[in-house]
Amino acid sequence: MILARPLRSLIRPRPLARPFSASSTPRMQVVPVPVRDDNYAYLLIDTATNKAAAVDPYDVPKVQAAAEKAGVQIVANITTHHHYDHSGGNKAFASAFPDAPIYGGSDKVPALTQLVKDKDEFKVGDGISVRCLATPCHTQDSICYYVTSSASSHPGGVFTGDTLFVAGCGRFFEGTGEEMHRALTYLGTLPDQTVVYNGHEYTAGNLAFAKSVDPDNTALKRLAEIVEANKIVTGLTTIGDEKEWNPFARLQSAPVKSATGKSDDSAIMDELRNMKNSFRG
């Protein structure tokens, strides 16, 4: 299933997912492309030039089919981190698009041509600006990409890979709870209306865990309605939403501190992740 979602302006209040409205010709458009069992690749499209970047294009034929359907030319590869389910299509991508740069955070990223670091910037097409945010923990080369359009007042979107999920975060494969706390705090400095495009569809499981540690959080009722109404949740929520319902972004809230029995941010994060790792609810 391929679903195009333009970056949209926030409308309040409405039921379910805080719906957005868009002009008839949005300058920036994001197309989620489900790959594997629960991974997302994406097309980041500059509609004025019909040029697009492929984000984590694990399954190159699926991403090519999405580009053909949208009538756009793929001109770049944006890789969030080196894990195979995100970067495993890079060599095939390089063969299919030999002139397209492949951006990533370390030389562990296959077929890398453009190494990026924190606060680096580049463009997609003529109108989309991409700012790199280094968020080491899940992997040390994890980069989140904050995207905005010069032709719009919309605050933009962020591709978070496996650092931030809707109501969750990635495992600490190459980092610590302190590093994940810094990473999520960093993402929390983005405008609250920034749309979240994450690397996996883990929302239902994350929701169940969040309810187990923060059962009286009314924001989780809203997320439950979003999950019930949408098979594909990516692109329907924002950084501001995460501050309301994501336990990993609410370490000093009374329910999360009580559930973990810890008081220091790093210790709370470590214990919360251990609890999530063993959660079977």
N, C-alpha and C positions, 0 to 999 in steps of 0.2 A: 504494500500500500504506500502511495506517495502522496503527501499532503503539503500543499503550499501554504505558508503562513507569512503574510507581510508583517513587518514590524508596525505596531499599531499604537495609537494614542489611548491612554488609559481613560476609562469612563467609570464613574462611581455614582451611586451604588447599583449593583446588579447581582442577581443570583449566580451561583456556580463560579465561573472562573474569572471574574472581573473582566468581562468582554472588552474588546478593543474595537474601535472603528478605524477605517483607513480611507484615504483619498482614492479616487478611481485609478490613479497611476502612482502608487508608492514607489519611491526611488530605490528602496532597499527591500528585498524579499528573501525569506529563508524557506527552503524546502527540506523538511526532514525526509531522509531516505532510510527506512529500517533495513538493517542488515544483520546477518547471523540470527540468533534467537531473540536478543533483546538490545543489540547495539543500534546506535544511530550514526549514520553518516549524514552530511548536510550539503546542500548547495547554498552558498551565499551569493546572491544575484544583485548586480547593479543593473536595474531595469532600463536605465537610459542608454546603456551601451550593449545590453544583452551579454555581458561578460560575467563569469561566475568563478568563485573559488570552491573547490571541493574540500570539505572538512572531514578528516578521518575516513577517507574513501576506501574502506576495507574491501568492499565488493565493487570493483571498478565497473563491470558491466551494468550493475544496477544503477550506479551513479551516472554512467553514460546514458542509460535509458531515461533517467529522470531529466538530464540535461536536454536530451533530444525532445522530450515531451514539453519541456518549458521553452524550447527554442533558444537556448543560450549556449555560448561558447565557454568551455572550461579553460581558464587561464592560469590557475594556481592550485596548489595543494597546501592545506593548512593542517598540520598534525599536532594534536594536543599532547601526546606523549608516546613513548616507544613501544608500549605493550602491543603484542601481535594483533589483538582484536581491534586496534585502532590504526596501526601503521602497517599491517600485514599486506595491504594492497599497494603499497608505495612503489614497489619495483614494477608491478604491472602498470601502475599509473605513469611512471617515468617512460615506459615503452610506448604507451598510448599517447602521451602528451610530452614529447621530449623537450619542448621549448618552455614548458610551464615550471616555474620555481616550486620547490618543495620546502616549506617552512617548518622548522621544528626546534626544540630546545636543546638537543645534543646530537652528537654523531652516532648515538645509538638508534636514531630514527633512520630507517632504511631509505636509501636514495636521496638523502638530504642534500639540498643545494644552497639553502639559505638558513644559516644558524641565527636564531634570534635569542635575545635576552630581555630581562625586565625593562619595560618602558620603550622598547623598540617599536617603530611604527612603519606601516606600509599601506598601500592602497590596492583595492580591487576595482577594476574599471576606472572611471573618472571620479566617482562620487562617494565611494565607501572607504572610510578610514578604519584601519585595524591597529589597535594598540595591544602589545603583548604584556601579559601580567604573569610573572614568574610565581608559581604556587607549588614549590617542592613539598612533597610528603608521600602521596600515592606513588609517584616516582620523583626522582630528583630533577628530571627534565620536564616536569609538567608545566605547560604554558596554557593559561586561559587567554582567550582572544576577545577583547571588547570592541564591538563594531558600531560605528555611527555613520550617518549619511549627511553630507554637507548640504543637501537640498531639503532637509527636514529638521524640524525642531524636536523630533522624537529622541529620547535619550539613548536608544539603541538596544543592543542585545549582547550577550556574552556566551561564548562557547566554552563550557567548563570541563569537558572531558570527563575524567573520573575523579575530579577534585570535589565538585559540588553536584549533588543530585537533588531532585525535588524532595525535600524533607529528609535528606541524608547527606552522606559524604563518602568518599572512597576509603578503602582499606589503607593502612599505613605501611605499605610494602617496603618503602625505602626511606621512611621518615618516622617522626615521633608525634605524639599528641600536641606538643608545643608547636611543631611546624604546621600541623593541620589547623590549629587555632589561629596562627598567623595568616595562613592562606585564606581561611574563611573570613577573617577580619578584613583582610585586604579586599576581597570581593565585596564585602559589606560597605566599602567606601564608594562603590559605584552608585549612581542615582537609583533610588528605590524602584523606579518604573522600568529599570533595565530588564529585558526579557531573558529568561534563562533557557539555554539550549544545552542539555547535558548529554553525556555519552551513552547512557543506558536507560531503559524503561524499568526502573526499580520502584516506581512510586507507590504501588499498592503495598509492597513489603515494608517500605520506609514508613508509610502511614501507620501500619499496624504497630511497628516498633514505637513510633512517636506517641501513639495513644497509650502504650504500656508505661511510658515514663512521664507523660504529661496529659493524663486522661481528661482533665477539665479545661483544656485549651480549646476555646471555641473556634479558633482558626482551623483546627483539624476537621471540624465538621464541614467547613467550606471545602477543604481539600478532598474530603471523602465524596462530596457531591461532584467535584471535578473528575475524580477517578471513576466514579460510577458512570459518568456521562461520556467519557472519552477514552478510547483505547490508546491513543497517542496523546500523552500529556505534555511532552516537551513543547515549549513555545507558548504555553497557556498561562504561565506563572512568572513571577518577577523576583528580583532581589528583595524588594520590600516584603513580599510574601514569606520568603525564607526567614526573615527576621521575626516573623510572627509564629511560624509553625515548625521550623527545623530545630530539633533539640540540640544539634551540633553547633548551631549558631546562637543558642540561648543558654550558654553554660552557667551563667550566674542567676538564671531564673530559679525560684524556690523549688519547683517540682523536679527540675533536673539535678540540682544539688542534693535534694532529698533522695532521689532514686539512686544516685551514684555513691552517696555517703562521703563525698569529697568537697573541698572548698576552693582549692587552687585550680585555675583554668586548665593547666596542662594535665593535672591529675584527673579532673573531671572528664576531659576529652579522652584520655586513655581508658578510663573505666567505662565510659559510654560506648566507645568503640568495641571494647571487650564484650560488653553486654549485647551489642548488636550482632557481633560475630557468632554468638551462641544462641541468639533469639530464634525461636521456632514458632512464633505465634502466627 
